[in-house]
Amino acid sequence: MRRQLLLTILAISAVMMVRTHAVTDGTLDGNGHPAVVLLLMEVQGKPAFRCSATLLSPTVVLTAGHCTNNFPGSPYTGMRVFTQSDVEGGIGTTNNYPFAGPNAVEATAFHAHPLYETAPFFVHDVGVVILQAPGVVLPPLQYGRLPDVDE
């Protein structure tokens, strides 16, 4: 547990140095961004909110802190990711969006940056989600990557 929390804090700290680039125009691009997933948050066991997120590895997902904010009293009771580019259209009978099912991977843990709640909402707005199983197994260079220092 301590090791996982330490790794999460280290990942979040490294993310603070990320320069952001936006995907625009709101169109589906099929496999154009294979590491991008849809993160769905539940409140009291019911689908409630969505955020975009990026796989850093098969089981580690980077997103915004306001999407993972687990301060005491947080409304989020669970999370899952969907990896299809068209989750609502889905793939035939495997689509159970927005509920748990064969086209979703459940989260086992989610954390916002430790300083997220003590700063303005746009400061430290980074979060990490740990998945129960691999979301998508990609070639290593297709996962999202954190930049090197001063990159």
Backbone torsions as a table, in degrees:
resi	resn	phi	psi	omega
1	MET	NA	-47.9	179.1
2	ARG	-61.9	-41.0	-179.6
3	ARG	-62.8	-43.5	179.8
4	GLN	-64.4	-41.7	178.5
5	LEU	-64.6	-42.0	178.4
6	LEU	-62.3	-44.6	178.3
7	LEU	-62.8	-39.1	178.4
8	THR	-64.0	-45.9	179.2
9	ILE	-63.1	-41.4	177.7
10	LEU	-63.3	-42.6	178.9
11	ALA	-63.3	-43.4	179.6
12	ILE	-64.3	-42.1	178.9
13	SER	-61.7	-42.1	178.6
14	ALA	-64.8	-35.1	-178.8
15	VAL	-65.4	-26.9	-178.7
16	MET	-58.6	-20.0	-179.1
17	MET	-92.4	2.2	-175.8
18	VAL	-72.2	132.8	169.6
19	ARG	-86.3	134.9	-175.4
20	THR	-92.4	146.9	173.3
21	HIS	-134.2	136.4	-175.2
22	ALA	-98.1	146.0	166.8
23	VAL	-94.7	125.4	-172.6
24	THR	-118.7	175.6	174.5
25	ASP	79.9	-7.1	172.8
26	GLY	59.9	25.9	179.3
27	THR	-104.1	149.3	177.0
28	LEU	-72.3	135.3	179.6
29	ASP	-121.3	23.4	177.1
30	GLY	60.2	-115.8	-178.5
31	ASN	-97.6	18.1	-178.4
32	GLY	-62.4	-28.0	179.7
33	HIS	-135.6	73.5	-172.2
34	PRO	-63.8	-20.7	-179.0
35	ALA	-86.8	-7.8	-178.7
36	VAL	-85.5	132.6	-179.4
37	VAL	-130.4	164.5	173.7
38	LEU	-98.5	125.5	177.2
39	LEU	-101.1	124.6	178.8
40	LEU	-113.2	127.0	-180.0
41	MET	-103.6	143.1	177.5
42	GLU	-107.6	148.3	172.1
43	VAL	-123.5	123.1	-176.7
44	GLN	50.8	42.3	175.5
45	GLY	78.1	6.2	-178.9
46	LYS	-118.8	138.8	177.3
47	PRO	-54.9	133.3	-175.1
48	ALA	-136.7	-47.6	-174.0
49	PHE	-132.7	159.3	178.5
50	ARG	-133.7	149.9	174.2
51	CYS	-144.2	155.0	170.5
52	SER	-83.2	158.1	-179.0
53	ALA	-155.0	166.3	-179.0
54	THR	-129.8	130.5	175.4
55	LEU	-72.2	125.6	173.0
56	LEU	-94.5	-20.9	176.4
57	SER	-158.0	178.6	-179.9
58	PRO	-58.7	-25.4	-176.0
59	THR	-125.7	5.7	179.4
60	VAL	-119.1	126.5	-175.2
61	VAL	-121.5	134.3	177.1
62	LEU	-102.0	133.8	178.0
63	THR	-151.4	-168.9	178.4
64	ALA	-81.7	150.9	178.4
65	GLY	-63.4	-34.2	179.6
66	HIS	-69.5	-12.2	176.9
67	CYS	-89.4	-14.7	-176.9
68	THR	-125.7	8.1	-173.0
69	ASN	-56.3	105.3	-177.0
70	ASN	-111.7	40.1	175.2
71	PHE	-65.9	161.8	179.7
72	PRO	-54.2	130.0	-178.5
73	GLY	89.4	4.4	179.4
74	SER	-55.8	141.7	-179.7
75	PRO	-77.1	-16.3	-173.6
76	TYR	-76.3	122.3	179.6
77	THR	-107.0	-9.2	178.0
78	GLY	-174.4	164.3	179.0
79	MET	-147.0	156.9	173.9
80	ARG	-152.7	157.3	175.3
81	VAL	-114.9	150.0	174.2
82	PHE	-118.2	134.4	-172.6
83	THR	-108.5	-2.5	178.9
84	GLN	-79.3	145.9	178.7
85	SER	-71.9	-20.2	178.5
86	ASP	-127.6	79.1	-174.3
87	VAL	-66.8	-31.5	-178.8
88	GLU	-75.9	-35.3	175.5
89	GLY	-77.0	-41.2	174.1
90	GLY	59.0	-173.1	-179.9
91	ILE	-112.2	91.4	174.4
92	GLY	51.8	-132.9	-174.6
93	THR	-79.0	-4.9	178.7
94	THR	-81.6	-7.4	-176.6
95	ASN	-87.0	118.3	177.5
96	ASN	-122.8	19.6	-177.6
97	TYR	-56.7	135.7	5.8
98	PRO	-96.4	16.6	-176.2
99	PHE	-95.3	167.3	176.6
100	ALA	-60.3	145.6	179.7
101	GLY	174.2	-171.2	-174.8
102	PRO	-67.3	-15.9	178.6
103	ASN	-100.6	15.9	-179.3
104	ALA	-131.4	153.0	175.2
105	VAL	-122.7	123.8	-177.8
106	GLU	-76.2	148.6	175.8
107	ALA	-89.4	144.9	174.0
108	THR	-102.0	-20.7	179.2
109	ALA	-156.7	152.1	174.7
110	PHE	-149.2	139.1	-174.5
111	HIS	-142.2	136.5	169.6
112	ALA	-91.7	162.2	175.5
113	HIS	-53.1	139.2	-176.6
114	PRO	-58.1	-25.2	-178.9
115	LEU	-98.6	5.3	-175.4
116	TYR	-57.4	-44.4	-175.3
117	GLU	-73.9	-16.7	-175.4
118	THR	-98.2	3.7	-176.7
119	ALA	-125.9	171.0	172.4
120	PRO	-56.4	153.6	-171.1
121	PHE	-56.0	-26.4	-176.9
122	PHE	-89.3	-4.6	179.2
123	VAL	-96.1	133.7	-179.9
124	HIS	61.3	28.0	-177.5
125	ASP	-82.7	70.9	-179.6
126	VAL	-140.4	142.8	-179.5
127	GLY	-142.8	161.6	-179.9
128	VAL	-129.1	138.9	176.4
129	VAL	-121.3	133.3	176.8
130	ILE	-104.3	125.8	-177.2
131	LEU	-92.2	150.7	178.9
132	GLN	-66.5	-33.7	-178.4
133	ALA	-145.1	165.7	178.8
134	PRO	-56.6	132.3	176.1
135	GLY	-72.9	-55.3	177.1
136	VAL	-147.7	132.5	175.3
137	VAL	-94.9	112.0	-176.8
138	LEU	-115.8	161.8	168.6
139	PRO	-60.2	143.7	-173.6
140	PRO	-50.5	-36.5	-177.0
141	LEU	-75.9	-6.3	179.3
142	GLN	-94.6	-10.9	174.9
143	TYR	-73.5	156.5	172.2
144	GLY	-61.6	150.3	-178.3
145	ARG	-135.0	143.6	176.2
146	LEU	-83.3	141.3	-178.9
147	PRO	-73.3	159.5	171.4
148	ASP	-72.7	164.5	178.0
149	VAL	-58.3	135.9	179.6
150	ASP	64.0	18.1	177.3
151	GLU	-79.4	NA	NA
